[in-house]
């Protein structure tokens, strides 16, 4: 992991001062596994935002998060691009 930096070299942080981190993963399997690990660590009320270019892996990552949260494989986790809210059981 590496910190996300502003153009001036300052770290990008959330409103509570937590620095943003950037993680590079080599393939879809790793992206889905990372998402699942994060999904297992989430608590009720946590909010996840995904940003990235088309084709950057947001859907695969969201699918991993959903599986980590216990959403069954039978539910189709769709692309979060252009979506305001997706609700899964």
Backbone bond lengths (Angstrom), bond angles and torsions (degrees), N, CA, C in turn:
res aa  C-N    CA-C-N  psi(-1)  N-CA   C-N-CA  omega(-1)  CA-C   N-CA-C  phi
1 X - - - 1.441 - - 1.516 108.63 -
2 X 1.306 114.25 149.31 1.456 118.92 175.42 1.523 108.26 -140.60
3 X 1.328 116.81 149.50 1.458 119.10 -179.31 1.527 111.34 -69.11
4 X 1.321 115.61 147.40 1.464 121.42 174.54 1.524 106.71 -83.50
5 X 1.328 116.50 130.98 1.462 120.56 -174.07 1.531 111.68 -116.37
6 X 1.332 115.18 145.46 1.467 122.11 171.14 1.527 108.10 -71.01
7 X 1.332 115.81 166.45 1.472 119.39 177.97 1.527 111.88 -60.50
8 X 1.337 116.99 -29.01 1.469 120.32 -179.07 1.529 113.00 -83.49
9 X 1.349 116.64 -0.65 1.452 120.60 177.92 1.512 114.61 98.07
10 X 1.329 118.04 -6.95 1.454 120.98 177.93 1.523 110.33 -77.29
11 X 1.337 118.00 145.25 1.460 119.68 177.34 1.526 111.42 -70.28
12 X 1.324 116.35 144.49 1.455 122.45 175.22 1.515 107.31 -84.22
13 X 1.333 116.80 131.17 1.461 121.33 -177.19 1.516 110.97 -131.19
14 X 1.331 115.01 157.75 1.460 121.00 174.81 1.523 108.69 -76.76
15 X 1.326 116.54 175.69 1.463 120.58 -177.87 1.528 112.67 -62.20
16 X 1.338 118.12 -23.66 1.463 119.75 178.15 1.531 112.32 -92.81
17 X 1.341 116.17 6.38 1.454 120.39 177.06 1.514 115.41 91.50
18 X 1.338 117.33 -2.17 1.460 120.66 178.92 1.522 109.36 -69.97
19 X 1.334 117.86 123.99 1.463 119.04 -178.53 1.524 112.19 -71.20
20 X 1.321 116.11 139.78 1.457 121.34 174.64 1.521 108.75 -71.69
21 X 1.327 115.62 145.36 1.455 121.73 178.83 1.516 109.59 -121.57
22 X 1.303 115.87 145.85 1.466 122.04 176.98 1.516 108.15 -112.75
23 X 1.332 115.13 132.77 1.461 121.11 179.89 1.516 107.88 -125.31
24 X 1.311 117.22 129.44 1.461 121.01 175.69 1.522 108.46 -104.88
25 X 1.331 115.43 131.32 1.458 120.91 178.03 1.527 108.62 -121.49
26 X 1.330 117.58 146.96 1.460 120.11 -170.05 1.526 116.61 -80.45
27 X 1.348 117.30 -21.17 1.463 117.70 -173.54 1.524 110.67 -159.08
28 X 1.346 115.89 175.84 1.465 121.06 -178.65 1.520 112.37 -61.13
29 X 1.309 117.37 -41.65 1.469 120.65 -178.94 1.522 110.55 -59.93
30 X 1.315 117.04 -43.83 1.465 121.37 179.04 1.521 111.14 -67.60
31 X 1.336 116.73 -38.07 1.464 121.18 178.79 1.522 110.05 -64.02
32 X 1.322 116.71 -45.27 1.464 121.55 178.94 1.533 110.27 -64.98
33 X 1.316 117.88 -40.05 1.474 121.82 179.16 1.522 111.19 -65.21
34 X 1.321 117.24 -41.86 1.464 120.84 177.22 1.523 109.84 -62.70
35 X 1.331 116.96 -44.37 1.455 121.08 177.70 1.518 111.71 -59.25
36 X 1.338 116.98 -43.23 1.462 121.11 179.90 1.528 111.18 -63.30
37 X 1.321 116.37 -40.69 1.467 119.97 178.95 1.529 110.40 -63.79
38 X 1.315 116.32 -41.45 1.467 119.72 177.88 1.520 109.82 -67.26
39 X 1.329 117.30 -41.45 1.457 120.97 178.29 1.520 112.27 -57.51
40 X 1.329 116.53 -41.05 1.467 120.45 179.49 1.529 111.77 -66.27
41 X 1.332 117.41 -25.21 1.467 121.55 -177.59 1.526 113.01 -90.64
42 X 1.329 117.88 -9.20 1.463 120.53 -177.14 1.520 111.65 -74.19
43 X 1.312 114.83 153.10 1.468 122.44 177.24 1.524 108.60 -120.12
44 X 1.333 115.96 160.15 1.463 121.06 177.27 1.524 109.22 -53.93
45 X 1.338 115.71 131.80 1.456 121.22 179.14 1.520 114.56 94.90
46 X 1.332 117.66 -12.76 1.464 120.16 177.13 1.531 109.48 -65.54
47 X 1.299 116.33 145.74 1.462 122.05 179.61 1.524 108.62 -120.52
48 X 1.318 115.37 132.21 1.464 121.83 177.18 1.519 107.69 -116.16
49 X 1.316 116.91 130.98 1.464 120.49 172.52 1.520 108.15 -116.01
50 X 1.313 115.62 140.14 1.460 121.05 179.01 1.515 108.63 -118.82
51 X 1.306 116.11 130.87 1.454 121.27 174.37 1.517 108.05 -130.80
52 X 1.308 115.68 150.41 1.454 119.76 178.26 1.508 110.90 159.24
53 X 1.287 114.93 161.52 1.457 121.13 178.47 1.523 110.75 -66.00
54 X 1.327 115.96 161.14 1.457 120.19 173.17 1.524 108.42 -57.42
55 X 1.324 115.70 134.69 1.462 119.60 179.02 1.511 114.73 82.49
56 X 1.333 117.79 9.56 1.466 119.45 -177.08 1.525 113.92 -85.47
57 X 1.347 117.55 -6.88 1.459 120.35 175.81 1.518 115.10 109.34
58 X 1.332 117.89 11.42 1.463 120.59 -179.08 1.523 112.35 -60.67
59 X 1.323 117.85 -42.55 1.459 120.97 -178.72 1.520 110.70 -64.56
60 X 1.312 117.50 -46.44 1.466 121.37 179.69 1.526 109.68 -61.61
61 X 1.321 116.93 -41.62 1.460 121.70 178.52 1.532 110.30 -63.57
62 X 1.334 116.88 -45.27 1.470 121.57 178.34 1.531 110.84 -62.61
63 X 1.318 117.21 -37.66 1.461 120.36 176.87 1.524 110.44 -62.83
64 X 1.315 116.68 -41.58 1.461 120.39 177.31 1.521 111.54 -63.62
65 X 1.329 117.30 -44.25 1.467 120.71 177.89 1.522 109.59 -58.41
66 X 1.330 115.96 -46.61 1.473 120.07 -179.25 1.519 111.20 -59.13
67 X 1.314 117.64 -44.79 1.466 120.23 179.98 1.525 110.31 -64.43
68 X 1.332 116.75 -39.31 1.462 120.74 177.81 1.518 112.41 -63.96
69 X 1.321 116.74 -28.94 1.462 122.02 177.26 1.523 112.41 -82.75
70 X 1.329 116.37 -6.12 1.460 120.16 178.41 1.509 114.78 96.35
71 X 1.336 118.18 11.34 1.469 120.20 175.28 1.529 107.19 -69.40
72 X 1.334 117.91 125.12 1.462 120.59 -176.23 1.531 113.06 -63.82
73 X 1.311 115.26 152.11 1.466 121.75 177.01 1.524 112.01 -57.40
74 X 1.342 117.06 -23.91 1.463 120.60 -178.67 1.529 112.50 -69.99
75 X 1.329 118.02 -14.51 1.472 121.39 177.40 1.521 109.11 -91.94
76 X 1.316 115.12 128.92 1.457 121.31 179.17 1.527 109.26 -81.85
77 X 1.314 117.24 111.55 1.455 121.77 176.85 1.524 106.81 -87.79
78 X 1.325 116.16 114.76 1.463 121.33 -172.34 1.527 112.21 -95.11
79 X 1.303 115.09 171.81 1.458 122.18 -178.78 1.521 111.55 -57.85
80 X 1.343 117.30 131.15 1.459 120.07 176.88 1.533 113.08 -80.26
81 X 1.332 118.08 -7.34 1.454 120.48 -179.58 1.517 109.64 -64.59
82 X 1.318 116.18 131.72 1.472 124.56 -179.60 1.527 113.19 66.62
83 X 1.319 117.83 15.65 1.452 121.85 179.88 1.520 109.07 -105.02
84 X 1.326 116.65 133.08 1.453 119.61 175.28 1.523 110.82 -82.35
85 X 1.338 117.46 -45.56 1.463 121.54 179.66 1.520 108.98 -148.98
86 X 1.317 116.83 134.85 1.457 123.26 168.00 1.512 106.74 -117.18
87 X 1.310 117.83 131.30 1.454 122.66 179.00 1.527 109.05 -112.96
88 X 1.337 115.22 126.25 1.462 121.22 178.10 1.513 108.31 -124.56
89 X 1.336 117.39 153.24 1.483 119.42 -178.62 1.521 111.97 -67.57
